[in-house]
Amino acid sequence: MRPARSSTSRRADARRNREVILRVADEAYAEGSEVVALDEIARRAGLGRATVYRHFPDRRSLGLAVATERLAWLGRVGAAGEECSFRELLLLVLSAQVERRSLVNLFRSLPNRYQQQYAEALISVLKPAFERARDQGDLRPDIELTDLVLVFEMVEAALLADFACVHGDESTHRLINVIVDGLFAQPGA
């Protein structure tokens, strides 16, 4: 007879399983524009379907959890101050927008109020680094924090255009650099 596991070890297992599911899902979001099914996430994570569904009942809840984790990570990176400039942080966000198309598409399918809520959460994560850059004179004086939502929308429009499909990642990244340079007093600094 096997000894019963303590509730502490079950909680630790559940925490580990959740972390594995989130990591695998985040990797899957970088593979294309279609959201990977939860059954496939379970297979890749080496977990049973029931385990994945116990943590995340649907793709939306999994996507929101991955986005929340990414926001927390960005917050920690942005709080690092001198280690990561606002330009670098913004480029990280825009790169994720390009690379994690299925996650972006999942968010685009949410009702507008939820899209707005997550846009505001992203802006609040970027705010400390934005304010440091503005205080240091790195940003153009007419740029406002809320302008970042328009930056995300411009990149999204470029990604949805046929031009991006034909000309590929190189032109998309060049466009992102042009957009980001437009925010700064010294482009490419």
C-alpha positions as CSV (number, residue, x, y, z in Angstrom):
1,M,0.0,0.0,0.0
2,R,1.3,3.4,-1.0
3,P,1.5,6.1,1.6
4,A,-0.9,9.0,1.2
5,R,0.6,12.2,-0.2
6,S,0.3,15.2,1.9
7,S,-1.8,18.2,0.8
8,T,1.5,20.2,0.7
9,S,3.0,17.8,-1.9
10,R,-0.3,17.8,-3.9
11,R,-0.3,21.6,-4.0
12,A,3.4,21.6,-5.1
13,D,2.5,19.1,-7.8
14,A,-0.4,21.2,-8.9
15,R,1.8,24.3,-9.0
16,R,4.4,22.5,-11.1
17,N,1.8,21.2,-13.5
18,R,0.3,24.7,-13.9
19,E,3.8,26.1,-14.6
20,V,4.5,23.4,-17.2
21,I,1.1,23.9,-18.9
22,L,1.7,27.7,-19.1
23,R,5.2,27.2,-20.5
24,V,4.1,24.7,-23.1
25,A,1.1,26.9,-24.0
26,D,3.4,30.0,-24.4
27,E,5.7,28.0,-26.7
28,A,2.7,26.9,-28.7
29,Y,1.4,30.4,-29.1
30,A,4.7,31.2,-31.0
31,E,4.0,28.5,-33.6
32,G,1.4,30.1,-35.8
33,S,-1.9,31.9,-36.0
34,E,-4.1,29.0,-34.8
35,V,-4.6,28.4,-31.1
36,V,-3.4,24.9,-30.1
37,A,-6.1,22.7,-28.6
38,L,-5.9,21.9,-24.9
39,D,-5.6,18.2,-25.7
40,E,-2.4,19.0,-27.7
41,I,-1.1,21.2,-24.8
42,A,-1.7,18.2,-22.5
43,R,0.2,15.9,-24.8
44,R,3.2,18.3,-25.1
45,A,3.3,18.9,-21.4
46,G,3.3,15.1,-20.7
47,L,0.1,15.5,-18.6
48,G,-3.3,14.0,-18.7
49,R,-6.1,15.9,-20.3
50,A,-8.0,16.0,-17.0
51,T,-5.0,17.8,-15.4
52,V,-5.0,20.5,-18.0
53,Y,-8.7,20.9,-18.0
54,R,-8.7,21.1,-14.1
55,H,-6.4,24.1,-14.3
56,F,-7.8,25.7,-17.5
57,P,-11.4,24.7,-18.6
58,D,-11.0,26.3,-22.0
59,R,-8.5,27.9,-24.4
60,R,-9.6,31.4,-23.4
61,S,-8.7,30.8,-19.7
62,L,-5.4,29.3,-20.7
63,G,-4.6,32.3,-23.0
64,L,-5.5,34.8,-20.3
65,A,-3.3,33.0,-17.8
66,V,-0.4,33.0,-20.3
67,A,-0.9,36.7,-20.9
68,T,-1.1,37.4,-17.2
69,E,2.2,35.6,-16.7
70,R,3.8,37.5,-19.6
71,L,2.6,40.8,-18.1
72,A,4.1,40.0,-14.8
73,W,7.4,39.1,-16.4
74,L,7.3,42.4,-18.4
75,G,6.6,44.2,-15.1
76,R,9.7,42.6,-13.5
77,V,11.8,43.4,-16.6
78,G,10.5,47.0,-16.7
79,A,11.1,47.5,-13.0
80,A,14.8,46.5,-13.5
81,G,15.3,50.1,-14.6
82,E,18.8,50.6,-16.0
83,E,19.0,47.0,-17.1
84,C,16.2,47.4,-19.7
85,S,15.4,50.7,-21.4
86,F,11.9,51.6,-22.5
87,R,12.9,51.1,-26.1
88,E,14.0,47.5,-25.4
89,L,10.9,46.8,-23.4
90,L,8.6,48.2,-26.1
91,L,10.5,46.1,-28.7
92,L,10.0,43.0,-26.5
93,V,6.2,43.7,-26.5
94,L,6.0,44.3,-30.2
95,S,8.1,41.2,-30.9
96,A,5.7,39.2,-28.8
97,Q,2.8,40.7,-30.8
98,V,4.5,39.5,-34.0
99,E,5.7,36.1,-32.7
100,R,2.6,35.0,-30.7
101,R,-0.1,35.5,-33.3
102,S,-2.4,32.8,-32.0
103,L,-2.4,34.5,-28.6
104,V,-3.1,37.9,-30.2
105,N,-5.9,36.3,-32.2
106,L,-7.4,34.9,-29.1
107,F,-7.4,38.3,-27.5
108,R,-8.9,39.8,-30.6
109,S,-11.8,37.4,-30.2
110,L,-12.6,38.7,-26.7
111,P,-15.4,41.2,-26.1
112,N,-14.1,44.8,-26.4
113,R,-14.3,45.5,-22.7
114,Y,-11.8,42.6,-22.0
115,Q,-9.5,43.8,-24.8
116,Q,-9.6,47.3,-23.2
117,Q,-8.8,45.8,-19.8
118,Y,-5.8,44.0,-21.0
119,A,-4.5,46.9,-23.1
120,E,-4.7,49.1,-19.9
121,A,-2.9,46.4,-18.0
122,L,-0.1,46.4,-20.6
123,I,0.1,50.2,-20.6
124,S,0.4,50.2,-16.8
125,V,3.2,47.7,-17.0
126,L,5.0,49.9,-19.5
127,K,4.3,53.1,-17.6
128,P,7.4,53.2,-15.2
129,A,9.9,52.6,-18.1
130,F,8.0,55.1,-20.3
131,E,8.1,57.8,-17.5
132,R,11.9,57.1,-16.9
133,A,12.5,57.6,-20.7
134,R,10.4,60.8,-20.8
135,D,12.1,62.2,-17.7
136,Q,15.5,61.5,-19.3
137,G,14.5,63.3,-22.4
138,D,14.7,60.2,-24.6
139,L,11.1,60.5,-25.8
140,R,9.6,63.1,-28.0
141,P,7.8,65.7,-25.8
142,D,4.5,65.2,-27.6
143,I,4.2,61.5,-27.0
144,E,1.7,60.3,-24.4
145,L,1.6,57.0,-22.7
146,T,-1.8,56.2,-24.2
147,D,-0.3,56.6,-27.7
148,L,1.2,53.2,-27.2
149,V,-2.2,51.7,-27.9
150,L,-2.1,53.3,-31.3
151,V,1.4,51.8,-31.8
152,F,0.1,48.3,-31.1
153,E,-2.8,48.9,-33.5
154,M,-0.5,50.1,-36.3
155,V,1.7,47.0,-35.9
156,E,-1.4,44.9,-35.9
157,A,-2.7,46.5,-39.0
158,A,0.6,45.9,-40.8
159,L,0.6,42.2,-39.7
160,L,-2.9,41.7,-41.0
161,A,-2.1,43.4,-44.3
162,D,-1.3,41.2,-47.3
163,F,2.0,43.1,-47.5
164,A,3.3,41.4,-44.3
165,C,2.5,38.0,-45.8
166,V,4.3,38.7,-49.0
167,H,7.4,40.5,-47.6
168,G,7.8,38.5,-44.4
169,D,9.4,39.1,-41.0
170,E,12.2,41.2,-42.2
171,S,10.0,44.0,-43.4
172,T,7.7,43.7,-40.4
173,H,10.7,44.2,-38.0
174,R,11.9,47.1,-40.1
175,L,8.5,48.7,-39.8
176,I,8.5,48.1,-36.0
177,N,11.8,49.9,-35.8
178,V,10.5,52.8,-37.8
179,I,7.5,53.1,-35.6
180,V,9.5,52.9,-32.4
181,D,12.1,55.4,-33.7
182,G,9.2,57.8,-34.3
183,L,8.6,57.9,-30.5
184,F,12.1,58.9,-29.6
185,A,13.9,62.3,-29.7
186,Q,16.9,60.5,-31.1
187,P,15.9,57.7,-33.5
188,G,17.8,54.5,-33.2
189,A,19.6,55.6,-30.0
